[in-house]
Amino acid sequence: MKHFIEQRVMVGIKLKNKLIIFLILSFITFLNASSIIDINYDFKENKNFSVDYILDNNNLLTIDKVKNLKFKTTSNHHSFGNIPNTLWMKIKFKNLTDIEKKVFLHNDFAYFSKEITIYEFLEDKLIDQNVYDILEKDSNKLVGSALVYPLELQANSSKTLYIKTTPIVTLTSNLNVHDEKRHTQALINKSLLSTIIIIILISLAFYNMILYIFNRRKEFVFYAIYLINASVGLSYMYGILFHNFELYGEDIYWINITAIFVSGFLALFIKYLFDFDKNNKHINTLLNSIIYLVLLDTFIAIFIDLQLAINIVALVYLYSFAIIYYIAYKVYKQNHPLAKIFITAYNIYIIGFTLTILSLFGIIEISKLTLHASGISLVIEALLFSYLIHYHTRILEKKLSDQQNTLILKNQKIQMGDMIGAITHQWKQPLTTIGSIIILLQYKLGEKKHNIEYIEDKINQINNHVTFLAETIDDFKNFFNPKKVKVDSNLEKLVDKAVSLSKDSLLTEEIIIKKDLGFTSNIAVFENELLHIILNIIQNSKEAFMDANIKKDSIKMIKIIGSTNGKLTYIDIIDNAGGISDKNLPYIFHENYTTKEKKKGTGLGLYLSKVIIEDHLNGSIEVKNIGDGTMFRIIL
């Protein structure tokens, strides 16, 4: 029994050793196996096959040496990254038919190379050799962005191609074999998806530039430049510059510098989107460090070596990713309204970008999906970022509107003192009159004979004065009513109300106010706001008279002229207080700009008048010197 068990164990060990030897031999055979493409009668195309390859670290190998070396095997869609090695590939074609066959070998990433040499062998004899200088502007022999090599195979024969590739930026191969019909179709359809991606990105860049023209927010212009830069870089990576525009030559390879700029423009976009330059010095410093690193790598590219700068750009990306994710975490913790959209968009971009980088470095197979992953993710990011910018603009507009409303209220409160003084002054005379009538009535009631008509007349007088007091207090109350409702307004009554509220304070300064109103139709306005603007301009004229050196016998006058011309309504407020100096006139509507002493003026009145007229009333306001005074024109 013991002997039987020992015998079985020995048999097992022998089987195990044989299996290991078999696997080792199979692996060695796989490493040294020649890639063969079989061409049969119904052959149309082959997009997935193996190729044998050798990396020549020192670019010293010749075709005679290479033929005798052991090759490794990889996919026909493969990248070896940013290494300066020379790549040798070997592909064997076998015609299994009894007729002559012609096929076309496409190297779709030939534009990534500096030089490509193809050696054609029949059996073991070199029958043809072709050198393609890809950097040569006029004689590179590329068909669009692809290198096309036609191969004729006699009946039942085999040929072997050795392809030597010297890279300029990245060592990437994408080989496909087609028959004559599909060879033409492949060239026509090569850049369809790539072109769609670039068109979308350029359109979004144009959209953001238009938004910048209207909003003057820096994030719009930096994001537009970011998209244009990415579009140019992707146009090179996808071969569109070669395929669609036939741009060749050594200079075109400088477009790779766009890869360096990506992080810099993204950092500038984030900096101004979140206003970190104003409200967070720490994060602003971190974003500036990305920009400085990009500038340093650009300096290396221009003055030292482009290839070295492209190799370093991976470190720039990693550093910028770390900084931007840290910033994303910070804004998310602060519950910033833009945080979730920003993080989602950036994560999508990073996923796509990572897939493309992994394929270009040979970690995963390069394919249509992995190559275009960065472009597709950039389109999604751009759409989300464009929405984010739009949403941010709406937040800023609301914030600005709230600030303007606060300023309007503040300015109204500043005028409250003058208004209370005016109302107090207007109430004095009616109250005094009412008091006198009451005393008179008391006296008459003390007499034995009562004149009923006389008493009724005096009661009517009291009612008239009480009505006047009520109207005056209503005007005051409505002036500070925060509710905004557009009403079909009688502008003549509105101007009368403004004059009524102002006349006593103007009479104190011996200023005459006259009206020449010729409005032919009512107009829908926010009455309180328009009243506020007219009173503000009258108050400015009054202060101009007080500050001006006007002779005692001169007539001080403010005239309000109203007119309707077609669909437009004009309200002109003219004084003869000496006018506004030429140096001050262009800035009269600017925020916080005042010609008065700091204690007397805030610079808000006319600024807010312009804001209200343009944003709330859909009109405009103008000012100019006329005669010996100033004219403010309100156009509605």
C-alpha positions as CSV (number, residue, x, y, z in Angstrom):
1,M,0.0,0.0,0.0
2,K,2.8,2.4,0.9
3,H,4.6,1.6,-2.3
4,F,1.4,2.2,-4.3
5,I,1.0,5.6,-2.7
6,E,4.6,6.6,-3.3
7,Q,4.2,5.5,-7.0
8,R,1.0,7.7,-7.3
9,V,2.8,10.7,-5.8
10,M,5.7,10.3,-8.2
11,V,3.3,10.2,-11.2
12,G,1.6,13.3,-9.9
13,I,4.9,15.2,-9.6
14,K,5.8,14.2,-13.1
15,L,2.5,15.4,-14.5
16,K,2.9,18.6,-12.6
17,N,6.4,19.2,-13.9
18,K,5.2,18.4,-17.5
19,L,2.3,20.9,-17.1
20,I,4.7,23.6,-15.9
21,I,7.1,22.9,-18.7
22,F,4.2,23.0,-21.2
23,L,3.0,26.3,-19.9
24,I,6.5,27.8,-20.0
25,L,7.1,26.6,-23.5
26,S,3.6,27.9,-24.5
27,F,4.4,31.3,-23.0
28,I,7.8,31.4,-24.8
29,T,6.1,30.4,-28.0
30,F,3.5,33.1,-27.5
31,L,6.2,35.7,-27.0
32,N,8.1,34.6,-30.1
33,A,5.0,33.9,-32.3
34,S,4.8,35.8,-35.4
35,S,1.5,37.7,-36.0
36,I,-0.2,36.4,-39.1
37,I,-3.1,38.0,-40.9
38,D,-4.9,35.5,-43.1
39,I,-6.3,36.8,-46.4
40,N,-9.1,34.6,-47.7
41,Y,-11.7,35.0,-50.5
42,D,-14.2,37.0,-48.4
43,F,-11.7,39.2,-46.6
44,K,-13.0,42.7,-46.1
45,E,-11.1,44.1,-43.1
46,N,-9.3,43.2,-39.9
47,K,-9.3,45.7,-37.1
48,N,-8.3,43.4,-34.3
49,F,-5.1,41.4,-34.6
50,S,-1.7,40.9,-32.9
51,V,1.6,42.5,-33.9
52,D,5.1,41.6,-32.9
53,Y,7.2,44.4,-31.5
54,I,10.7,45.4,-30.2
55,L,11.6,48.6,-28.5
56,D,15.0,49.9,-29.6
57,N,16.2,52.1,-26.6
58,N,19.2,53.6,-28.4
59,N,17.9,53.6,-32.0
60,L,20.9,51.5,-33.1
61,L,19.2,48.4,-34.6
62,T,19.2,47.7,-38.3
63,I,16.8,45.6,-40.3
64,D,19.4,42.8,-40.5
65,K,19.7,42.7,-36.7
66,V,16.0,43.0,-36.0
67,K,15.2,40.0,-38.2
68,N,17.1,37.7,-35.9
69,L,15.8,39.1,-32.6
70,K,12.9,37.7,-30.5
71,F,9.8,39.9,-30.6
72,K,7.1,40.4,-28.0
73,T,3.4,40.4,-28.9
74,T,0.8,43.1,-28.4
75,S,-2.4,44.4,-29.8
76,N,-2.6,46.4,-33.1
77,H,-4.1,49.2,-31.0
78,H,-1.4,50.0,-28.5
79,S,0.6,53.0,-27.0
80,F,3.9,52.9,-25.3
81,G,3.6,56.4,-23.8
82,N,5.9,59.4,-23.9
83,I,9.1,57.4,-24.4
84,P,11.7,58.3,-27.0
85,N,12.5,54.7,-28.0
86,T,12.2,53.5,-31.6
87,L,9.5,50.9,-32.2
88,W,9.9,48.0,-34.5
89,M,6.8,46.0,-35.5
90,K,6.5,42.8,-37.5
91,I,3.3,41.7,-39.3
92,K,3.0,38.6,-41.6
93,F,0.3,38.5,-44.3
94,K,-0.7,35.2,-45.8
95,N,-2.8,34.9,-48.9
96,L,-4.9,31.7,-48.6
97,T,-6.5,32.1,-52.0
98,D,-5.4,31.1,-55.5
99,I,-5.8,34.6,-56.8
100,E,-3.9,37.8,-56.4
101,K,-5.2,39.9,-53.4
102,K,-4.5,43.6,-52.6
103,V,-5.0,45.0,-49.1
104,F,-4.2,48.3,-47.5
105,L,-2.5,48.7,-44.1
106,H,-3.5,51.9,-42.3
107,N,-1.5,53.5,-39.6
108,D,-4.1,55.9,-38.3
109,F,-1.7,57.5,-35.7
110,A,1.2,58.1,-38.1
111,Y,1.0,61.8,-37.3
112,F,2.3,61.1,-33.8
113,S,5.6,60.0,-35.4
114,K,8.7,61.7,-36.7
115,E,9.7,59.1,-39.3
116,I,8.3,55.7,-40.4
117,T,10.1,53.1,-42.5
118,I,8.4,50.0,-43.9
119,Y,10.5,47.0,-45.1
120,E,8.6,44.5,-47.3
121,F,9.9,40.9,-47.3
122,L,8.9,38.0,-49.6
123,E,9.9,34.9,-47.9
124,D,13.3,36.0,-46.5
125,K,14.2,38.5,-49.2
126,L,13.8,42.3,-49.0
127,I,11.8,43.4,-52.0
128,D,10.8,46.9,-51.1
129,Q,11.7,49.7,-48.6
130,N,9.8,53.0,-48.1
131,V,10.8,55.9,-45.8
132,Y,8.1,58.4,-44.7
133,D,9.4,61.6,-43.3
134,I,6.2,62.7,-41.4
135,L,7.7,66.1,-40.5
136,E,8.3,67.0,-44.1
137,K,5.6,69.5,-45.0
138,D,5.0,68.7,-48.6
139,S,6.2,65.1,-49.1
140,N,5.2,63.2,-46.0
141,K,3.0,60.9,-48.1
142,L,0.2,60.9,-45.5
143,V,-3.4,60.5,-46.7
144,G,-5.0,63.0,-44.4
145,S,-3.8,61.9,-41.0
146,A,-3.2,58.2,-41.9
147,L,-0.2,56.5,-43.5
148,V,-1.6,54.0,-46.1
149,Y,0.6,51.2,-47.3
150,P,-0.8,49.1,-50.2
151,L,0.3,45.5,-50.2
152,E,-0.1,43.1,-53.1
153,L,-0.1,39.4,-52.4
154,Q,0.3,36.7,-55.1
155,A,-1.8,33.6,-54.9
156,N,-0.9,31.3,-52.0
157,S,2.0,33.5,-50.9
158,S,3.2,35.3,-47.8
159,K,4.8,38.6,-47.1
160,T,6.2,40.1,-43.9
161,L,6.3,43.8,-43.1
162,Y,8.8,45.3,-40.6
163,I,7.7,48.8,-39.5
164,K,10.2,51.1,-37.9
165,T,8.7,54.1,-36.1
166,T,10.5,57.0,-34.5
167,P,8.1,59.1,-32.3
168,I,8.0,62.8,-31.9
169,V,5.7,63.1,-28.8
170,T,4.1,59.7,-28.0
171,L,4.9,56.2,-29.2
172,T,1.4,55.1,-30.3
173,S,0.3,52.6,-32.9
174,N,-3.2,52.1,-34.4
175,L,-3.0,49.6,-37.3
176,N,-5.9,48.4,-39.4
177,V,-6.1,46.3,-42.6
178,H,-8.8,46.9,-45.2
179,D,-9.7,45.7,-48.7
180,E,-9.9,48.4,-51.4
181,K,-13.6,49.4,-50.8
182,R,-13.4,49.7,-47.0
183,H,-10.0,51.4,-47.2
184,T,-11.6,54.4,-48.9
185,Q,-14.6,54.4,-46.5
186,A,-12.2,54.3,-43.5
187,L,-10.4,57.4,-44.7
188,I,-13.7,59.3,-45.3
189,N,-15.3,58.4,-41.9
190,K,-12.1,58.6,-39.8
191,S,-12.8,61.9,-38.0
192,L,-16.6,62.1,-37.7
193,L,-16.9,61.7,-33.9
194,S,-13.8,63.8,-33.4
195,T,-15.2,66.6,-35.5
196,I,-18.5,66.6,-33.6
197,I,-16.7,66.9,-30.3
198,I,-14.6,69.8,-31.6
199,I,-17.6,71.6,-33.1
200,I,-19.5,71.4,-29.7
201,L,-16.5,72.7,-27.7
202,I,-15.9,75.6,-30.1
203,S,-19.6,76.5,-30.0
204,L,-19.5,76.5,-26.2
205,A,-16.4,78.7,-26.3
206,F,-18.2,81.1,-28.6
207,Y,-21.2,81.1,-26.3
208,N,-19.1,82.0,-23.3
209,M,-17.3,84.8,-25.2
210,I,-20.7,86.3,-26.0
211,L,-21.7,86.1,-22.3
212,Y,-18.4,87.8,-21.4
213,I,-19.2,90.7,-23.7
214,F,-22.6,91.2,-21.9
215,N,-21.5,90.5,-18.4
216,R,-17.8,91.4,-18.3
217,R,-17.2,88.6,-15.8
218,K,-13.7,87.2,-16.2
219,E,-14.7,83.6,-15.7
220,F,-16.5,83.6,-19.0
221,V,-13.4,84.7,-21.0
222,F,-11.1,82.3,-19.2
223,Y,-13.4,79.4,-19.7
224,A,-13.8,80.3,-23.4
225,I,-10.0,80.3,-23.8
226,Y,-9.8,77.0,-21.8
227,L,-12.3,75.4,-24.3
228,I,-10.5,76.8,-27.4
229,N,-7.1,75.6,-26.0
230,A,-8.6,72.1,-25.4
231,S,-10.2,72.1,-28.9
232,V,-6.9,72.9,-30.6
233,G,-5.1,70.2,-28.5
234,L,-7.8,67.6,-29.2
235,S,-7.8,68.5,-32.9
236,Y,-4.1,67.5,-33.0
237,M,-4.6,64.3,-30.9
238,Y,-7.5,63.2,-33.1
239,G,-5.7,64.1,-36.3
240,I,-8.3,66.6,-37.4
241,L,-5.6,69.2,-38.3
242,F,-4.1,66.7,-40.7
243,H,-7.2,65.0,-41.9
244,N,-9.5,68.0,-42.4
245,F,-7.0,70.9,-42.9
246,E,-3.9,69.2,-44.2
247,L,-1.6,71.0,-41.8
248,Y,1.8,69.4,-41.9
249,G,5.3,70.2,-40.9
250,E,7.5,70.3,-37.8
251,D,5.9,73.5,-36.5
252,I,2.5,71.9,-36.1
253,Y,3.9,69.7,-33.4
254,W,4.2,72.7,-31.1
255,I,0.4,72.4,-30.7
256,N,1.3,69.8,-28.0
257,I,2.0,72.8,-25.8
258,T,-1.7,73.2,-25.4
259,A,-1.6,70.2,-23.0
260,I,0.5,72.4,-20.7
261,F,-2.0,75.3,-20.7
262,V,-5.1,73.2,-19.7
263,S,-4.4,73.3,-16.0
264,G,-3.6,77.1,-16.0
265,F,-6.8,78.2,-17.7
266,L,-8.9,75.9,-15.5
267,A,-7.2,77.4,-12.4
268,L,-8.0,81.0,-13.7
269,F,-11.6,79.9,-14.4
270,I,-12.1,78.5,-10.9
271,K,-10.4,81.5,-9.3
272,Y,-12.8,84.1,-10.8
273,L,-15.9,81.8,-10.8
274,F,-15.8,81.6,-7.0
275,D,-14.2,85.1,-6.5
276,F,-11.3,83.5,-4.6
277,D,-9.1,86.4,-5.6
278,K,-11.3,88.6,-3.4
279,N,-12.6,86.5,-0.5
280,N,-10.1,83.6,0.1
281,K,-6.4,84.4,0.1
282,H,-5.3,80.8,1.0
283,I,-7.2,79.1,-2.0
284,N,-6.2,82.0,-4.3
285,T,-2.5,81.3,-3.4
286,L,-3.0,77.6,-4.2
287,L,-4.6,78.4,-7.6
288,N,-1.8,80.8,-8.4
289,S,0.7,78.0,-7.6
290,I,-0.9,76.0,-10.5
291,I,-0.6,79.0,-12.8
292,Y,3.1,79.5,-11.9
293,L,3.8,75.8,-12.4
294,V,2.2,76.0,-15.9
295,L,4.3,79.0,-16.7
296,L,7.5,77.2,-15.6
297,D,6.6,74.2,-17.8
298,T,5.9,76.5,-20.7
299,F,9.3,78.1,-20.3
300,I,10.9,74.6,-20.4
301,A,9.0,73.8,-23.6
302,I,10.0,77.0,-25.4
303,F,13.6,77.5,-24.2
304,I,14.8,74.0,-23.3
305,D,12.9,71.0,-24.8
306,L,9.3,70.4,-25.8
307,Q,9.4,66.7,-25.2
308,L,10.8,67.2,-21.7
309,A,8.0,69.7,-21.0
310,I,5.3,67.2,-22.2
311,N,6.8,64.6,-19.9
312,I,6.7,67.0,-16.9
313,V,3.0,68.0,-17.7
314,A,1.9,64.7,-16.0
315,L,3.2,66.1,-12.7
316,V,1.4,69.5,-13.4
317,Y,-1.8,67.6,-13.9
318,L,-1.4,65.5,-10.7
319,Y,-0.7,68.7,-8.7
320,S,-3.6,70.6,-10.2
321,F,-6.0,67.6,-9.6
322,A,-5.0,67.5,-5.9
323,I,-5.4,71.3,-5.5
324,I,-8.8,71.4,-7.3
325,Y,-10.2,68.5,-5.4
326,Y,-9.1,70.2,-2.2
327,I,-10.9,73.3,-3.3
328,A,-14.0,71.3,-4.3
329,Y,-14.0,69.8,-0.8
330,K,-13.8,73.2,0.8
331,V,-16.6,74.8,-1.2
332,Y,-18.8,71.7,-0.6
333,K,-18.2,71.9,3.2
334,Q,-19.3,75.6,3.0
335,N,-22.5,74.6,1.3
336,H,-21.7,76.8,-1.7
337,P,-24.6,76.7,-4.2
338,L,-22.2,75.8,-7.1
339,A,-20.3,73.1,-5.3
340,K,-22.3,70.0,-6.4
341,I,-22.5,71.0,-10.0
342,F,-18.8,71.8,-10.1
343,I,-17.7,68.5,-8.4
344,T,-20.0,66.5,-10.7
345,A,-18.6,68.2,-13.9
346,Y,-15.0,67.9,-12.7
347,N,-15.3,64.2,-11.8
348,I,-16.8,63.4,-15.2
349,Y,-13.8,65.2,-16.8
350,I,-11.3,63.3,-14.6
351,I,-12.8,59.9,-15.5
352,G,-12.6,60.6,-19.2
353,F,-9.2,62.2,-19.0
354,T,-7.8,59.2,-17.0
355,L,-9.1,56.7,-19.6
356,T,-7.4,58.6,-22.4
357,I,-4.1,58.9,-20.4
358,L,-4.1,55.2,-19.4
359,S,-4.6,54.2,-23.1
360,L,-1.9,56.6,-24.3
361,F,0.5,55.2,-21.7
362,G,-0.3,51.6,-22.8
363,I,-1.9,50.6,-19.5
364,I,-5.2,49.8,-21.2
365,E,-5.8,49.2,-24.9
366,I,-6.3,52.2,-27.0
367,S,-9.6,52.3,-28.8
368,K,-12.2,54.7,-30.2
369,L,-13.8,55.0,-26.8
370,T,-10.6,55.5,-24.7
371,L,-9.1,57.9,-27.2
372,H,-12.2,60.0,-27.3
373,A,-13.1,59.6,-23.6
374,S,-11.3,62.9,-22.6
375,G,-13.1,64.8,-25.4
376,I,-16.5,63.3,-24.6
377,S,-16.1,64.0,-20.9
378,L,-14.9,67.6,-21.7
379,V,-18.1,68.2,-23.7
380,I,-20.2,67.0,-20.7
381,E,-18.1,69.1,-18.3
382,A,-18.4,72.1,-20.6
383,L,-22.2,71.8,-20.8
384,L,-22.4,71.5,-17.0
385,F,-19.9,74.3,-16.4
386,S,-21.9,76.5,-18.9
387,Y,-25.0,75.8,-16.9
388,L,-23.0,76.5,-13.7
389,I,-21.8,79.9,-15.0
390,H,-25.4,80.8,-16.0
391,Y,-26.7,79.8,-12.6
392,H,-23.9,81.7,-10.9
393,T,-24.8,84.8,-13.0
394,R,-28.4,84.5,-11.8
395,I,-27.2,84.4,-8.2
396,L,-25.0,87.5,-8.8
397,E,-27.8,89.3,-10.5
398,K,-30.1,88.6,-7.5
399,K,-27.4,89.7,-5.1
400,L,-26.9,92.9,-7.1
401,S,-30.7,93.5,-7.3
402,D,-30.9,93.0,-3.5
403,Q,-28.0,95.5,-3.0
404,Q,-29.6,98.0,-5.3
405,N,-32.9,97.7,-3.4
406,T,-31.0,98.2,-0.2
407,L,-29.3,101.3,-1.6
408,I,-32.7,102.6,-2.9
409,L,-34.2,102.2,0.6
410,K,-31.1,103.8,2.2
411,N,-31.4,106.8,-0.2
412,Q,-35.1,107.1,0.6
413,K,-34.3,107.2,4.3
414,I,-31.8,109.9,3.6
415,Q,-34.6,111.9,2.0
416,M,-37.0,111.2,4.8
417,G,-35.8,114.1,6.9
418,D,-36.5,116.5,4.0
419,M,-39.9,114.9,3.3
420,I,-40.9,115.2,7.0
421,G,-39.8,118.8,7.0
422,A,-41.8,119.5,3.8
423,I,-44.9,117.8,5.2
424,T,-44.6,119.6,8.5
425,H,-44.3,122.8,6.7
426,Q,-47.4,122.0,4.5
427,W,-49.4,121.0,7.6
428,K,-48.7,124.2,9.5
429,Q,-50.9,126.5,7.5
430,P,-54.0,124.1,7.3
431,L,-53.8,123.3,11.0
432,T,-53.5,127.0,11.9
433,T,-56.4,127.8,9.6
434,I,-58.5,124.9,11.1
435,G,-57.6,126.2,14.6
436,S,-58.7,129.7,13.7
437,I,-62.0,128.5,12.2
438,I,-62.8,126.4,15.3
439,I,-62.2,129.5,17.5
440,L,-64.5,131.5,15.2
441,L,-67.2,128.9,15.4
442,Q,-67.0,128.7,19.1
443,Y,-67.4,132.5,19.2
444,K,-70.4,132.3,16.8
445,L,-72.0,129.5,18.8
446,G,-71.8,131.7,21.9
447,E,-74.0,134.3,20.2
448,K,-77.8,133.9,20.5
449,K,-78.4,134.1,16.8
450,H,-76.7,131.5,14.5
451,N,-76.0,131.9,10.9
452,I,-76.4,128.4,9.6
453,E,-74.9,129.1,6.1
454,Y,-71.9,130.7,7.7
455,I,-71.3,127.7,10.0
456,E,-71.7,125.2,7.0
457,D,-69.2,127.2,5.0
458,K,-66.6,127.1,7.8
459,I,-67.3,123.3,8.3
460,N,-66.6,122.8,4.5
461,Q,-63.4,124.8,4.9
462,I,-62.3,122.5,7.7
463,N,-63.2,119.4,5.6
464,N,-61.2,120.7,2.7
465,H,-58.1,121.3,4.9
466,V,-58.6,117.8,6.5
467,T,-58.7,116.3,3.0
468,F,-55.5,118.1,2.1
469,L,-53.8,116.8,5.3
470,A,-54.9,113.3,4.5
471,E,-53.7,113.4,0.9
472,T,-50.4,114.8,2.1
473,I,-49.8,112.0,4.6
474,D,-50.9,109.4,1.9
475,D,-48.3,110.8,-0.4
476,F,-45.7,110.5,2.3
477,K,-46.8,106.9,3.2
478,N,-46.9,105.8,-0.5
479,F,-43.5,107.2,-1.1
480,F,-42.0,104.7,1.4
481,N,-44.3,101.8,0.5
482,P,-42.0,98.9,-0.3
483,K,-44.6,97.2,-2.5
484,K,-43.9,97.5,-6.3
485,V,-46.8,97.3,-8.6
486,K,-46.8,98.7,-12.1
487,V,-49.9,100.9,-12.7
488,D,-51.2,102.8,-15.6
489,S,-50.1,106.2,-14.4
490,N,-51.3,109.7,-15.2
491,L,-47.9,111.4,-15.4
492,E,-49.3,114.8,-15.1
493,K,-50.7,114.0,-11.7
494,L,-47.5,112.3,-10.7
495,V,-45.4,115.4,-11.6
496,D,-48.0,117.6,-9.7
497,K,-47.5,115.4,-6.7
498,A,-43.7,115.8,-6.9
499,V,-44.0,119.6,-7.3
500,S,-46.4,119.7,-4.3
501,L,-44.0,117.8,-2.1
502,S,-41.1,120.0,-3.1
503,K,-42.5,123.5,-3.5
504,D,-42.3,124.7,0.1
505,S,-38.6,123.7,0.5
506,L,-38.0,125.4,-2.9
507,L,-39.8,128.6,-1.9
508,T,-37.6,128.8,1.2
509,E,-34.7,129.1,-1.2
510,E,-36.7,131.5,-3.5
511,I,-36.7,128.9,-6.3
512,I,-39.6,129.1,-8.7
513,I,-40.9,125.8,-10.1
514,K,-42.9,125.8,-13.4
515,K,-44.6,123.0,-15.4
516,D,-45.3,122.6,-19.1
517,L,-46.9,119.2,-19.4
518,G,-48.1,117.8,-22.7
519,F,-48.5,114.1,-22.0
520,T,-51.0,112.6,-24.4
521,S,-51.3,109.1,-22.9
522,N,-50.9,107.3,-19.6
523,I,-47.9,104.9,-19.2
524,A,-47.4,101.8,-17.0
525,V,-44.7,102.6,-14.4
526,F,-43.8,102.0,-10.8
527,E,-45.2,105.3,-9.6
528,N,-43.3,105.5,-6.3
529,E,-40.0,104.8,-8.0
530,L,-40.6,107.4,-10.8
531,L,-41.7,109.9,-8.1
532,H,-38.6,109.2,-6.1
533,I,-36.4,110.0,-9.2
534,I,-38.2,113.3,-10.0
535,L,-37.9,114.4,-6.4
536,N,-34.2,113.4,-6.4
537,I,-33.4,115.5,-9.5
538,I,-35.4,118.5,-8.1
539,Q,-33.4,118.1,-4.8
540,N,-30.1,118.1,-6.8
541,S,-31.2,121.3,-8.6
542,K,-32.1,122.9,-5.3
543,E,-28.6,122.0,-3.9
544,A,-27.0,123.3,-7.1
545,F,-28.6,126.7,-6.5
546,M,-27.5,126.7,-2.9
547,D,-23.9,126.0,-3.9
548,A,-23.8,128.4,-6.9
549,N,-22.9,132.0,-6.6
550,I,-26.1,133.5,-8.0
551,K,-26.8,137.2,-7.8
552,K,-29.6,138.2,-5.4
553,D,-31.7,139.7,-8.1
554,S,-31.4,136.7,-10.4
555,I,-34.4,134.5,-10.9
556,K,-33.8,130.9,-9.8
557,M,-36.1,128.5,-11.7
558,I,-36.7,124.8,-12.2
559,K,-38.9,123.9,-15.2
560,I,-40.5,120.5,-15.8
561,I,-41.5,119.8,-19.4
562,G,-43.5,116.7,-20.3
563,S,-44.2,115.4,-23.8
564,T,-45.2,112.3,-25.7
565,N,-43.6,111.5,-29.1
566,G,-44.9,108.3,-30.6
567,K,-44.3,105.4,-28.2
568,L,-41.8,107.4,-26.1
569,T,-42.5,109.7,-23.2
570,Y,-40.1,112.5,-22.2
571,I,-39.8,114.2,-18.8
572,D,-37.2,117.1,-19.0
573,I,-36.2,118.8,-15.7
574,I,-34.3,122.0,-16.4
575,D,-32.6,124.5,-14.0
576,N,-30.5,127.6,-14.4
577,A,-28.1,126.9,-11.6
578,G,-24.9,127.2,-13.7
579,G,-24.6,123.7,-15.1
580,I,-22.2,120.8,-14.3
581,S,-18.5,121.1,-15.0
582,D,-17.2,119.2,-18.0
583,K,-14.9,117.1,-15.9
584,N,-17.8,115.9,-13.7
585,L,-20.4,115.5,-16.4
586,P,-19.3,112.0,-17.7
587,Y,-19.3,110.5,-14.2
588,I,-22.5,112.0,-12.8
589,F,-24.4,108.7,-12.8
590,H,-21.5,106.6,-11.4
591,E,-21.9,104.9,-8.0
592,N,-20.6,106.9,-5.0
593,Y,-19.5,109.7,-7.3
594,T,-20.5,113.1,-5.9
595,T,-19.5,116.7,-6.6
596,K,-20.6,117.7,-3.1
597,E,-18.7,117.6,0.2
598,K,-18.6,114.2,1.8
599,K,-20.9,115.3,4.6
600,K,-23.5,116.6,2.2
601,G,-23.5,114.0,-0.6
602,T,-23.4,110.2,-0.8
603,G,-23.2,109.8,-4.6
604,L,-26.1,107.4,-4.6
605,G,-29.0,109.5,-5.7
606,L,-28.3,109.9,-9.4
607,Y,-26.7,106.4,-9.6
608,L,-29.9,104.8,-8.2
609,S,-32.0,107.0,-10.5
610,K,-30.2,105.5,-13.5
611,V,-30.5,101.9,-12.1
612,I,-34.2,102.3,-11.4
613,I,-35.0,103.8,-14.8
614,E,-32.9,101.3,-16.8
615,D,-33.6,98.1,-14.8
616,H,-37.1,98.7,-13.4
617,L,-38.7,101.1,-15.8
618,N,-37.0,99.9,-19.0
619,G,-36.1,103.5,-19.9
620,S,-33.1,105.7,-20.0
621,I,-31.8,108.9,-18.4
622,E,-29.6,111.6,-20.0
623,V,-27.9,114.7,-18.7
624,K,-26.4,117.7,-20.5
625,N,-25.6,121.3,-19.9
626,I,-28.1,123.7,-21.6
627,G,-27.9,127.5,-21.6
628,D,-26.9,128.5,-18.1
629,G,-28.0,125.3,-16.4
630,T,-28.6,121.6,-16.6
631,M,-31.2,119.4,-18.2
632,F,-32.0,115.9,-17.0
633,R,-34.1,114.0,-19.5
634,I,-36.0,110.9,-18.5
635,I,-37.1,108.7,-21.5
636,L,-39.8,106.0,-20.9
